Amino acid sequence: MEQELLRILRSLKSPRHLLQIHAQLLARGLASSPRLLPALVSAALSASAGPSSSPRHAAAILRAAGAAASAVAHNTLIERLAGRRRRGGGCAPEDALAAYAAMRAAGVVPNGFTFTFLLRACESLGRLPPCRCVHGQIVRCGFGSDVVVQNALLNVYYKCGDPGDVGAAREVFEGMPERDVVSWNSIVGVYMSSGDAAGAMELFEAMPERNVVSWNTVVAGFTRAGDMVSARSVFDRMPIRDPISWNLMISGYATSGDVKAARSLFDEMDQKDVVSWTAMVSAYAKIGDIDSAKALFDQMPVKNLISWNAMITAYNHNSRYDEALRTFQKMMIEGGFVPDEATLVSVASACAQVGSSEYCNWLSSYISKRNANITVALGNALIDMFAKCGDVGRARSIFDKMKTRCIITWTTMISGFAYNGRFTEALLVYNEMCREGVELDDTVFIAALAACAHGGLLQEGWSIFKQMVEHYGIVPRMEHYGCIVDLLGRAGKLQEAVRFIESMPHKPGAVIWVTLLSSCIAHGDAELTEYVSTKIVEIEPLNSSYQVLVSNCSALMGRWASVMDARKTMRDCGVEKTPGSSLIQVGSEVHEFLAKDTRHQKIKEIYETLDGLIAIIQHSEQTPWISYCSAL
């Protein structure tokens, strides 16, 4: 009978079934059965139990059982509470401590697992007082010599203490009557995490026995610190290596930018796993070698979601957004993987850059259908995507729905309104942010000042700049000064802008003068245009973009000698203009084009069409337009 009831408890599908089986257990006097009670508590906590699935329901079941409940049944509740958060906020780990108090009040004796679960709750809380309370209970209940409990206590004291303080953890380690290899690995890891590599190595060399985890702990510590020389020294000494050992070294070299060393180790590996391949793909992507990253990605015998995400992110970071979206499509169709938060953030970022309304709508629909959780990172990416695709209303809707926001959320929303020409609303968001007491950084002021500059809000811009300096104590960066110069220039206060630049505490860069140059041209101030152009050339004589800009300004003013001089300077110095690129969407596919590019798969057809158009244009110069139109 108990076996059948146990099977039913483990396969419950609805809250109604839970209540029915609970009633059956009560009627048969089995509600306190040592075998059935833990399963009943677990069922009460299960998501499949719907509204009945709550710690309160499980705690009520345990209270009804009283002293007849076993430690296993109470541990079931404590373990679940230790590793979860309450819905709508609140801290469930504190409830784990309360559940333990109820357990002791019921006269149930804890076991070692009880304390490992409680210590996990303490780690989630991140505070020392609860750790000390649990430590006291550990000693009082006779588990002061339990090596498993002591190992957990050692780690928790370090994680809940002041950053870098190993004192409490070392005290636990020194007081352990018995230590195993896990104890030694833990204390070595604590020292490595605190940045005391010398102390960690001293303990490592003193270890009575080591396993591969011991070696990996030290290698991981050195790679985390960027000390690849020491990491390689330990790696070379290892008597046995597992895939984690190799992957730590490959990732360490990749992070430090030594892709050659990473590839050398990768090629040496006898058994490469998906982590090894993904690490190398990310390594090539980091240095901008996308072709090598793609070649490795295509060779991967097995890909997982992280591998696809790495390739999509690689394209994004190297501004190849069309290929990022194509890779995402391929992942969905060929790989059959369900996108996670990282995937959706990357795709949203790519959509924002290409302005693809079709992808934008698809992504929004996908998230709605899946009822995906809008995290802060995903929410920020969606706000940026909708705003840059011109749908600032949906961007604001996402913003309003977000339960948690960070400073990036506010900055993105302000920039989104400004990007769409809704400058007043951008400032309303800024004011709302100030009223809510959000801790501001210098970046959000750049967004607010840029909104004022583009919207011609001179007084508001000056007010925000002064508020930033005087109220928030933020030292202006060059970007803030640039916004004020742009603000003054657009308002036609050109001389005031020049005086502002010359009074800056920092030496102005070319970007500041370029910002003013556009305003000089817009307001037709030829004398000031020439003065500013001279400043730009003096600061950045070899910058192709600035040289072309100055040359074009001279052409607008009819100073053709200056145009020829600028072009000659570029040729003599070997300066070439960086080609611009354009993106278009045809159907569901995004295409990128730039001058003299031969990468497109239909390049032959494109150039044939282009040659045909050029021929038609040349012909139209000799043929009356009406005749040409009729010919079409």
C-alpha positions as CSV (number, residue, x, y, z in Angstrom):
1,M,0.0,0.0,0.0
2,E,2.7,2.5,1.0
3,Q,4.6,1.7,-2.2
4,E,1.6,2.5,-4.4
5,L,0.9,5.7,-2.4
6,L,4.5,6.7,-2.8
7,R,4.3,6.3,-6.5
8,I,1.1,8.4,-6.7
9,L,2.7,11.2,-4.6
10,R,5.7,11.4,-6.9
11,S,3.5,11.7,-10.0
12,L,0.9,14.3,-8.9
13,K,-0.4,16.5,-11.7
14,S,-2.7,19.0,-10.0
15,P,-3.6,20.7,-6.7
16,R,-6.8,18.7,-6.5
17,H,-4.9,15.5,-6.7
18,L,-2.6,16.6,-3.9
19,L,-5.6,17.4,-1.6
20,Q,-7.2,14.0,-2.4
21,I,-4.1,12.0,-1.6
22,H,-3.5,14.0,1.5
23,A,-7.0,13.2,2.7
24,Q,-6.4,9.5,1.9
25,L,-3.2,9.5,4.0
26,L,-5.0,11.2,6.9
27,A,-7.9,8.7,6.7
28,R,-5.5,5.7,6.7
29,G,-3.3,7.1,9.5
30,L,-0.3,7.3,7.2
31,A,0.3,11.1,7.2
32,S,3.2,10.7,9.5
33,S,4.7,7.7,7.8
34,P,8.6,8.0,7.6
35,R,8.5,6.9,4.0
36,L,5.4,8.9,2.8
37,L,5.8,12.2,4.8
38,P,8.9,13.4,2.9
39,A,7.2,12.7,-0.4
40,L,4.1,14.5,0.8
41,V,6.1,17.6,1.8
42,S,7.9,17.5,-1.6
43,A,4.6,17.2,-3.4
44,A,3.2,20.2,-1.5
45,L,6.3,22.2,-2.6
46,S,6.1,21.1,-6.2
47,A,5.2,23.5,-9.0
48,S,2.7,21.0,-10.3
49,A,0.6,21.5,-7.2
50,G,-0.4,25.0,-8.3
51,P,-1.7,27.4,-5.7
52,S,-1.3,24.7,-3.0
53,S,2.5,24.5,-3.7
54,S,3.8,26.7,-1.0
55,P,6.1,26.4,2.0
56,R,3.2,27.3,4.2
57,H,1.3,24.2,3.1
58,A,4.3,22.0,3.6
59,A,5.0,23.5,7.0
60,A,1.4,22.8,8.0
61,I,1.8,19.1,7.1
62,L,5.0,18.9,9.2
63,R,3.3,20.6,12.2
64,A,0.4,18.2,12.0
65,A,2.9,15.3,12.1
66,G,4.7,16.8,15.2
67,A,7.5,14.7,16.8
68,A,6.6,11.8,14.5
69,A,8.1,13.7,11.5
70,S,11.6,12.6,10.6
71,A,14.6,14.8,10.0
72,V,14.4,13.8,6.3
73,A,10.9,15.3,6.1
74,H,12.0,18.5,7.7
75,N,15.2,18.6,5.5
76,T,12.9,18.4,2.4
77,L,11.4,21.7,3.3
78,I,14.6,23.4,4.6
79,E,16.5,22.4,1.4
80,R,13.8,23.8,-0.9
81,L,13.6,27.1,1.0
82,A,17.4,27.5,1.2
83,G,17.7,27.7,-2.6
84,R,14.8,29.8,-3.7
85,R,13.3,33.3,-3.6
86,R,9.8,34.1,-2.7
87,R,7.5,35.2,-5.5
88,G,7.1,39.0,-5.6
89,G,10.4,39.5,-3.7
90,G,11.3,38.6,-0.1
91,C,13.9,36.1,1.1
92,A,13.1,32.4,1.3
93,P,16.5,31.5,2.9
94,E,15.3,33.3,6.1
95,D,12.3,31.0,6.0
96,A,14.7,28.0,5.9
97,L,16.1,29.2,9.3
98,A,12.5,29.6,10.6
99,A,11.7,26.0,9.4
100,Y,14.7,24.7,11.3
101,A,13.5,26.5,14.5
102,A,10.1,24.8,14.0
103,M,11.8,21.5,13.5
104,R,13.6,21.9,16.9
105,A,10.5,23.1,18.6
106,A,8.8,19.8,17.4
107,G,11.5,17.8,19.1
108,V,13.0,16.5,15.8
109,V,16.7,15.9,16.0
110,P,18.7,17.3,13.0
111,N,21.3,15.4,11.0
112,G,24.3,16.5,9.0
113,F,22.3,17.3,5.9
114,T,20.1,19.7,7.9
115,F,23.1,21.9,8.5
116,T,24.5,21.8,5.0
117,F,21.1,23.0,3.8
118,L,21.1,25.7,6.5
119,L,24.6,26.8,5.5
120,R,23.4,27.1,1.9
121,A,20.6,29.4,3.2
122,C,23.3,31.5,5.0
123,E,25.3,31.8,1.8
124,S,22.2,33.1,0.0
125,L,21.7,35.7,2.8
126,G,25.4,36.7,2.6
127,R,25.6,37.8,6.2
128,L,27.8,36.6,9.1
129,P,25.3,36.7,12.0
130,P,23.1,33.8,10.6
131,C,26.3,31.8,10.0
132,R,27.4,32.2,13.6
133,C,24.0,31.1,14.8
134,V,24.0,28.0,12.6
135,H,27.6,27.3,13.7
136,G,26.5,27.4,17.3
137,Q,23.8,24.8,16.5
138,I,26.3,22.6,14.7
139,V,28.5,22.5,17.8
140,R,25.6,22.1,20.2
141,C,24.1,19.2,18.2
142,G,27.4,17.3,18.1
143,F,28.4,17.9,14.4
144,G,31.6,19.9,15.2
145,S,33.7,17.0,14.0
146,D,31.6,16.1,10.9
147,V,34.0,16.8,8.1
148,V,31.3,17.4,5.5
149,V,29.5,20.0,7.7
150,Q,32.8,21.6,8.5
151,N,33.8,21.9,4.9
152,A,30.5,23.7,4.1
153,L,31.0,25.9,7.2
154,L,34.5,26.9,6.0
155,N,33.2,28.0,2.6
156,V,30.2,29.9,4.0
157,Y,32.4,31.9,6.5
158,Y,34.5,33.1,3.6
159,K,31.6,33.9,1.3
160,C,29.7,35.8,3.9
161,G,32.6,37.7,5.4
162,D,34.3,40.9,4.3
163,P,35.8,40.6,0.7
164,G,39.3,39.1,0.9
165,D,39.1,38.2,4.6
166,V,40.2,34.6,5.0
167,G,40.5,34.7,8.9
168,A,37.2,33.0,9.8
169,A,37.6,30.3,7.2
170,R,41.2,29.6,8.2
171,E,40.0,29.4,11.9
172,V,37.5,26.8,11.0
173,F,40.1,24.9,8.9
174,E,42.6,24.9,11.8
175,G,40.0,23.8,14.3
176,M,38.9,20.7,12.2
177,P,39.8,17.5,14.1
178,E,39.7,15.7,10.7
179,R,40.4,17.0,7.3
180,D,39.9,15.4,3.9
181,V,41.1,16.4,0.4
182,V,37.9,18.5,0.1
183,S,38.9,20.5,3.2
184,W,42.3,21.3,1.7
185,N,40.8,22.1,-1.7
186,S,38.3,24.4,0.0
187,I,40.9,26.4,1.9
188,V,43.3,26.6,-1.1
189,G,40.3,27.9,-3.1
190,V,39.5,30.5,-0.4
191,Y,43.1,31.8,-0.5
192,M,43.1,32.0,-4.3
193,S,39.7,33.8,-4.3
194,S,41.0,36.3,-1.8
195,G,44.0,37.1,-4.1
196,D,46.6,35.6,-1.8
197,A,48.2,33.3,-4.3
198,A,51.4,32.9,-2.2
199,G,49.3,31.7,0.8
200,A,47.3,29.3,-1.5
201,M,50.5,27.8,-2.9
202,E,51.9,27.3,0.6
203,L,48.9,25.3,1.6
204,F,48.8,23.5,-1.7
205,E,52.4,22.3,-1.3
206,A,51.6,21.2,2.3
207,M,48.6,19.0,1.2
208,P,49.0,15.4,2.3
209,E,47.3,14.2,-0.8
210,R,46.0,15.9,-4.0
211,N,43.4,15.1,-6.6
212,V,42.8,16.6,-10.0
213,V,40.4,19.1,-8.3
214,S,43.3,20.4,-6.2
215,W,45.4,21.1,-9.2
216,N,42.5,22.7,-11.1
217,T,41.7,24.9,-8.1
218,V,45.2,26.4,-8.3
219,V,45.2,26.7,-12.1
220,A,41.7,28.4,-12.0
221,G,43.0,30.9,-9.4
222,F,46.0,31.9,-11.5
223,T,44.0,32.2,-14.7
224,R,41.4,34.3,-12.9
225,A,44.1,36.6,-11.8
226,G,45.6,36.7,-15.3
227,D,48.9,35.1,-14.2
228,M,49.2,32.7,-17.1
229,V,52.9,32.1,-16.4
230,S,52.2,30.6,-13.0
231,A,49.1,28.8,-14.3
232,R,51.2,27.2,-17.0
233,S,53.8,26.2,-14.5
234,V,51.2,24.4,-12.3
235,F,49.5,22.9,-15.4
236,D,52.8,21.4,-16.6
237,R,53.4,19.8,-13.2
238,M,50.0,18.0,-13.2
239,P,50.3,14.2,-13.0
240,I,46.8,13.8,-14.4
241,R,44.7,16.3,-16.4
242,D,41.0,16.2,-17.1
243,P,39.1,18.3,-19.7
244,I,38.5,21.0,-17.1
245,S,42.3,21.4,-16.7
246,W,42.8,22.0,-20.4
247,N,39.7,24.3,-20.7
248,L,40.9,26.4,-17.8
249,M,44.2,27.1,-19.6
250,I,42.6,27.7,-23.0
251,S,40.1,30.1,-21.5
252,G,42.8,31.8,-19.5
253,Y,45.0,32.4,-22.6
254,A,42.0,33.5,-24.6
255,T,41.0,36.1,-21.9
256,S,44.5,37.4,-21.8
257,G,44.5,37.8,-25.6
258,D,47.2,35.1,-26.3
259,V,45.2,33.2,-28.9
260,K,48.3,31.6,-30.3
261,A,49.0,29.8,-27.0
262,A,45.3,28.9,-26.6
263,R,45.2,27.4,-30.0
264,S,48.4,25.4,-29.4
265,L,46.9,23.8,-26.3
266,F,43.6,23.2,-28.1
267,D,45.5,21.3,-30.8
268,E,47.3,19.3,-28.2
269,M,44.1,18.0,-26.6
270,D,43.3,14.4,-27.3
271,Q,39.6,14.7,-26.3
272,K,38.1,18.1,-27.0
273,D,34.7,18.7,-25.5
274,V,32.1,21.4,-26.5
275,V,33.6,23.7,-23.9
276,S,37.0,23.6,-25.5
277,W,35.6,24.3,-29.0
278,T,33.4,27.2,-27.6
279,A,36.4,28.7,-25.7
280,M,38.4,28.8,-28.9
281,V,35.6,30.3,-30.9
282,S,35.2,33.1,-28.3
283,A,39.0,33.6,-28.3
284,Y,39.1,34.3,-32.0
285,A,36.0,36.5,-31.7
286,K,37.6,38.6,-29.0
287,I,40.5,39.6,-31.3
288,G,38.1,40.2,-34.2
289,D,39.2,37.2,-36.2
290,I,35.6,36.2,-37.1
291,D,36.6,34.1,-40.1
292,S,38.7,31.8,-37.9
293,A,36.0,31.7,-35.3
294,K,33.4,30.7,-37.9
295,A,35.8,28.1,-39.4
296,L,36.1,26.4,-35.9
297,F,32.4,26.8,-35.3
298,D,31.6,24.9,-38.5
299,Q,34.0,22.1,-37.5
300,M,32.5,21.5,-34.1
301,P,31.3,17.9,-33.9
302,V,28.8,18.8,-31.2
303,K,27.2,22.2,-30.6
304,N,25.2,23.3,-27.6
305,L,23.2,26.5,-27.0
306,I,26.3,28.2,-25.4
307,S,28.2,27.5,-28.7
308,W,25.5,29.2,-30.8
309,N,25.3,32.1,-28.4
310,A,29.1,32.6,-28.6
311,M,29.0,32.8,-32.4
312,I,26.0,35.1,-32.4
313,T,27.7,37.3,-29.9
314,A,30.9,37.3,-31.9
315,Y,29.1,38.7,-34.9
316,N,27.4,41.3,-32.8
317,H,30.7,42.5,-31.2
318,N,32.3,42.8,-34.6
319,S,29.3,44.8,-36.1
320,R,28.3,41.9,-38.4
321,Y,24.7,42.1,-37.4
322,D,23.2,40.5,-40.5
323,E,25.3,37.4,-39.9
324,A,24.3,37.4,-36.3
325,L,20.7,37.2,-37.3
326,R,21.3,34.6,-40.0
327,T,23.2,32.4,-37.4
328,F,20.2,32.8,-35.0
329,Q,17.9,31.6,-37.8
330,K,20.2,28.6,-38.4
331,M,20.3,27.8,-34.7
332,M,16.5,27.7,-34.6
333,I,16.0,25.7,-37.8
334,E,19.0,23.3,-37.9
335,G,20.1,23.2,-34.2
336,G,16.6,23.0,-32.8
337,F,17.7,24.8,-29.6
338,V,15.3,26.9,-27.5
339,P,16.8,30.4,-27.1
340,D,17.7,31.5,-23.6
341,E,18.1,34.9,-22.1
342,A,21.6,35.4,-23.6
343,T,20.4,34.5,-27.1
344,L,17.4,36.8,-26.9
345,V,19.6,39.7,-25.6
346,S,22.0,39.2,-28.5
347,V,19.3,39.0,-31.1
348,A,17.6,42.1,-29.7
349,S,20.9,44.0,-29.9
350,A,21.4,42.9,-33.5
351,C,17.8,44.0,-34.4
352,A,18.4,47.4,-32.8
353,Q,21.5,47.9,-35.0
354,V,19.9,46.9,-38.3
355,G,16.5,48.4,-37.5
356,S,14.7,45.3,-38.7
357,S,11.0,45.7,-37.8
358,E,10.3,42.2,-39.0
359,Y,12.8,40.6,-36.6
360,C,11.6,43.0,-33.9
361,N,8.0,41.9,-34.2
362,W,9.0,38.2,-34.4
363,L,11.1,38.5,-31.2
364,S,8.3,40.3,-29.4
365,S,5.8,37.7,-30.4
366,Y,8.2,34.8,-29.4
367,I,8.7,36.3,-26.0
368,S,5.0,36.7,-25.4
369,K,4.1,33.2,-26.6
370,R,6.8,31.7,-24.4
371,N,5.8,33.9,-21.5
372,A,9.6,34.5,-21.1
373,N,10.8,36.2,-17.9
374,I,11.8,39.8,-18.7
375,T,15.0,40.1,-16.8
376,V,16.8,43.4,-16.4
377,A,19.3,42.6,-19.2
378,L,16.6,41.4,-21.6
379,G,14.4,44.3,-20.8
380,N,17.2,46.8,-21.5
381,A,17.9,45.1,-24.8
382,L,14.2,45.1,-25.8
383,I,13.8,48.8,-24.9
384,D,16.8,49.7,-27.0
385,M,15.5,47.5,-29.9
386,F,12.0,48.9,-30.0
387,A,13.3,52.5,-29.7
388,K,15.8,52.1,-32.5
389,C,13.2,50.4,-34.7
390,G,11.0,53.4,-34.2
391,D,8.4,51.9,-31.8
392,V,9.1,54.0,-28.7
393,G,5.6,53.2,-27.4
394,R,6.4,49.5,-27.1
395,A,9.8,50.5,-25.6
396,R,8.0,52.5,-22.9
397,S,5.6,49.6,-22.3
398,I,8.5,47.2,-21.6
399,F,10.0,49.9,-19.3
400,D,6.8,50.2,-17.3
401,K,6.4,46.4,-17.0
402,M,9.9,45.9,-15.6
403,K,9.7,45.2,-11.9
404,T,13.5,45.8,-11.4
405,R,15.4,48.5,-13.2
406,C,19.0,49.5,-13.2
407,I,20.7,52.7,-14.3
408,I,21.1,51.3,-17.8
409,T,17.3,50.8,-18.0
410,W,16.7,54.5,-17.3
411,T,19.6,55.6,-19.6
412,T,18.2,53.4,-22.5
413,M,14.7,54.8,-22.1
414,I,15.9,58.4,-22.1
415,S,18.1,57.7,-25.2
416,G,15.1,55.9,-26.8
417,F,12.8,58.9,-26.5
418,A,15.6,61.3,-27.7
419,Y,16.4,59.0,-30.7
420,N,12.8,59.3,-31.8
421,G,12.7,63.1,-31.4
422,R,10.6,63.0,-28.3
423,F,12.9,65.2,-26.2
424,T,10.4,66.4,-23.7
425,E,9.4,62.9,-22.8
426,A,13.1,62.0,-22.4
427,L,13.4,64.7,-19.8
428,L,10.2,63.6,-18.1
429,V,11.9,60.1,-17.7
430,Y,15.0,61.8,-16.4
431,N,13.0,63.8,-13.8
432,E,11.1,60.6,-12.8
433,M,14.4,58.9,-12.2
434,C,15.6,61.7,-10.0
435,R,12.4,61.7,-8.0
436,E,12.8,57.9,-7.3
437,G,16.2,58.5,-5.9
438,V,18.1,56.3,-8.4
439,E,21.8,56.4,-7.9
440,L,23.0,58.2,-11.1
441,D,26.2,57.7,-13.0
442,D,27.9,59.9,-15.6
443,T,26.5,58.0,-18.6
444,V,22.9,58.8,-17.9
445,F,23.8,62.5,-17.9
446,I,25.3,62.1,-21.4
447,A,21.9,60.7,-22.5
448,A,20.0,63.6,-20.9
449,L,22.3,66.3,-22.2
450,A,22.2,64.8,-25.7
451,A,18.4,64.9,-25.6
452,C,18.5,68.6,-24.6
453,A,21.0,69.4,-27.4
454,H,19.0,67.6,-30.1
455,G,15.8,69.1,-28.8
456,G,17.1,72.7,-28.6
457,L,16.4,72.8,-24.9
458,L,19.2,75.2,-23.9
459,Q,18.0,76.2,-20.4
460,E,17.2,72.6,-19.4
461,G,20.6,71.4,-20.7
462,W,22.5,73.9,-18.6
463,S,20.3,73.1,-15.6
464,I,21.1,69.4,-15.9
465,F,24.8,70.0,-16.4
466,K,25.0,72.2,-13.2
467,Q,22.9,69.6,-11.3
468,M,25.4,66.9,-12.3
469,V,28.4,68.9,-11.1
470,E,27.0,70.6,-8.0
471,H,24.3,68.2,-6.7
472,Y,25.7,64.8,-7.7
473,G,29.4,65.7,-7.6
474,I,30.1,64.0,-10.9
475,V,33.3,65.3,-12.7
476,P,32.4,66.1,-16.3
477,R,34.0,64.0,-19.0
478,M,34.8,65.0,-22.6
479,E,31.4,63.6,-23.7
480,H,29.6,65.9,-21.3
481,Y,31.5,68.9,-22.6
482,G,30.7,67.8,-26.1
483,C,27.0,67.8,-25.3
484,I,27.2,71.4,-24.0
485,V,29.1,72.5,-27.1
486,D,26.5,70.8,-29.3
487,L,23.7,72.4,-27.2
488,L,25.2,75.9,-27.7
489,G,26.1,75.4,-31.3
490,R,22.6,74.2,-32.3
491,A,21.1,77.2,-30.5
492,G,23.4,79.5,-32.6
493,K,25.5,80.6,-29.7
494,L,28.7,79.9,-31.7
495,Q,31.1,82.3,-30.0
496,E,29.9,81.3,-26.6
497,A,30.6,77.7,-27.6
498,V,34.2,78.6,-28.6
499,R,34.7,80.4,-25.3
500,F,33.3,77.3,-23.5
501,I,35.7,75.0,-25.3
502,E,38.7,77.2,-24.6
503,S,37.8,77.4,-20.9
504,M,37.5,73.6,-20.5
505,P,39.9,72.1,-17.9
506,H,40.9,69.4,-20.4
507,K,42.5,70.0,-23.7
508,P,39.7,69.7,-26.3
509,G,40.0,66.8,-28.7
510,A,39.1,66.9,-32.4
511,V,35.6,65.5,-31.6
512,I,34.7,68.6,-29.7
513,W,35.7,70.9,-32.6
514,V,33.9,68.6,-35.1
515,T,30.8,68.9,-33.0
516,L,31.0,72.7,-33.3
517,L,31.9,72.6,-37.0
518,S,28.5,71.2,-38.1
519,S,26.8,74.1,-36.2
520,C,29.1,76.6,-37.9
521,I,28.1,75.3,-41.3
522,A,24.4,75.1,-40.4
523,H,24.4,78.8,-39.3
524,G,26.5,79.9,-42.2
525,D,29.4,81.4,-40.2
526,A,32.2,81.1,-42.8
527,E,34.9,82.7,-40.7
528,L,34.3,80.5,-37.7
529,T,34.0,77.4,-40.0
530,E,37.5,78.1,-41.3
531,Y,38.9,78.6,-37.8
532,V,37.4,75.4,-36.4
533,S,38.5,73.4,-39.5
534,T,42.1,74.5,-38.9
535,K,41.8,73.3,-35.3
536,I,40.6,69.9,-36.4
537,V,43.4,69.4,-38.9
538,E,46.0,70.5,-36.3
539,I,44.8,67.9,-33.8
540,E,44.1,65.0,-36.2
541,P,46.1,65.4,-39.4
542,L,45.9,61.7,-40.3
543,N,42.3,61.0,-39.6
544,S,40.6,60.2,-42.9
545,S,37.1,61.0,-41.7
546,Y,38.1,64.4,-40.4
547,Q,40.1,65.2,-43.5
548,V,37.2,64.4,-45.7
549,L,34.8,66.5,-43.5
550,V,37.1,69.5,-43.6
551,S,37.5,69.1,-47.4
552,N,33.7,69.0,-47.9
553,C,33.3,72.1,-45.7
554,S,35.9,73.9,-47.9
555,A,33.9,72.8,-51.0
556,L,30.7,74.1,-49.6
557,M,32.3,77.5,-49.1
558,G,33.8,77.4,-52.6
559,R,37.4,77.3,-51.3
560,W,38.6,74.8,-53.9
561,A,42.3,75.4,-53.2
562,S,41.8,74.1,-49.7
563,V,39.9,71.1,-51.0
564,M,42.9,70.2,-53.3
565,D,45.3,70.7,-50.4
566,A,43.3,68.4,-48.1
567,R,43.1,65.7,-50.7
568,K,46.9,66.0,-51.5
569,T,47.7,65.7,-47.8
570,M,45.7,62.5,-47.6
571,R,47.5,61.0,-50.6
572,D,50.9,62.1,-49.4
573,C,50.3,60.6,-45.9
574,G,48.7,57.4,-47.3
575,V,45.5,58.2,-45.5
576,E,42.5,56.3,-46.9
577,K,38.8,56.9,-46.1
578,T,37.2,54.1,-44.2
579,P,34.4,52.7,-46.4
580,G,30.9,53.2,-45.2
581,S,28.4,50.4,-45.1
582,S,24.6,50.1,-45.6
583,L,22.1,47.5,-44.5
584,I,18.9,46.5,-46.1
585,Q,16.3,43.9,-45.3
586,V,14.8,41.7,-48.1
587,G,12.1,39.4,-46.8
588,S,13.4,37.9,-43.6
589,E,17.1,38.4,-44.5
590,V,19.3,41.3,-43.7
591,H,22.1,42.2,-46.2
592,E,25.1,44.4,-45.6
593,F,27.0,46.3,-48.4
594,L,30.2,48.3,-48.5
595,A,32.4,49.6,-51.2
596,K,34.6,47.0,-53.0
597,D,33.1,44.2,-50.9
598,T,33.2,40.7,-52.5
599,R,31.8,38.6,-49.6
600,H,28.2,38.6,-50.5
601,Q,27.0,35.3,-51.9
602,K,25.2,37.0,-54.9
603,I,28.0,39.4,-55.6
604,K,28.1,38.4,-59.3
605,E,24.4,39.2,-59.8
606,I,24.8,42.5,-57.8
607,Y,27.6,43.8,-60.0
608,E,25.8,42.7,-63.2
609,T,22.8,44.7,-62.1
610,L,24.9,47.6,-61.0
611,D,26.7,47.7,-64.4
612,G,23.3,47.6,-66.1
613,L,22.0,50.5,-64.1
614,I,25.2,52.5,-64.8
615,A,24.7,51.8,-68.5
616,I,21.1,53.0,-68.3
617,I,22.2,56.2,-66.5
618,Q,24.9,56.9,-69.0
619,H,22.4,56.4,-71.8
620,S,19.8,58.6,-70.2
621,E,22.3,61.5,-70.2
622,Q,22.1,61.4,-74.0
623,T,18.5,60.4,-74.4
624,P,15.5,62.5,-73.4
625,W,14.1,61.3,-70.1
626,I,10.6,60.8,-71.6
627,S,12.0,58.5,-74.3
628,Y,13.8,56.5,-71.6
629,C,10.7,56.1,-69.5
630,S,8.7,54.9,-72.5
631,A,11.4,52.4,-73.2
632,L,11.0,51.0,-69.8
